[in-house]
Amino acid sequence: MPAIAALFWILVWQVASMWLGQEILLASPVRVLATLWEFVGQPAFWGAVGFSFVRIAGGFLLAWTMGIFLAVVAARHQSVRILLTPLTAAVKATPVASFIILALVWIPSKNLSVFISFLMVLPIVYINCLQGILGVDAGLLEMARVFRVSPRRRLLYIYLPDVMPYLISAASVSLGLCWKSGVAAEVIGLPTGSIGESLYEAKVFMLTGELFAWTVVIILISVAFEKLILALLRALQRRLERTVRV
């Protein structure tokens, strides 16, 4: 069914393009596909994809590492939790463009997407992980203390099974935002050899076919990265469930 729905909207896109009759206003799916095929044979295309992927994915992974660490510390110390509350609220409420423009004052444009993707993902991971930790059954924790269960076993059998659904939820929300904010940072910062720079140049020179093609590339990379991360997290969740049952 999803494939049929996608095919339907591609058909609508094709009909709209034919009705307008102006490729410069709305490139047809055929034209976009032909442009993508041209891209595949160009080393510069793969260089731009690699440039952006390494930085945006790197910002995502950094945010996860820092978000989980801060959640663990905040769960143990209420004072840390209180101090971080206004910061996370400010990051969630502030427009991405504001952060990008402010960050350009201190951060080189080539590293801007790392910082922006990190900043957008961090509050989501922190808040979800913290909720998962605080939601762990207090009775199980008390029993673990009474029977002197080792920290490793507490983590494996008590904390992780309860926290994993929250982490999966955080991933599903933050992955798309990570790529949108990271590419937006590149479009504003214009680092040389990035997807954002190519997207901006296509817009400036009215290369509508290339503009749509780069947009499709961003969507495909984002979806593939999301499916990979979610598959890994769900595989880890299933393994933890099997371990707990044993």
Secondary structure, 3 states (H helix, E strand, C coil): CHHHHHHHHHHHHHHHHHHHCCCCCCCCHHHHHHHHHHHHCCHHHHHHHHHHHHHHHHHHHHHHHHHHHHHHHHHHCHHHHHHHHHHHHHHHHCCHHHHHHHHCCCCCHHHHHHHHHHHHHHHHHHHHHHHHHHCCCHHHHHHHHHCCCCHHHHHHHHHHHHHHHHHHHHHHHHHHHHHHHHHHHHHHHCCCCCHHHHHHHHHHCCCHHHHHHHHHHHHHHHHHHHHHHHHHHHHHHHHHHHHHHC
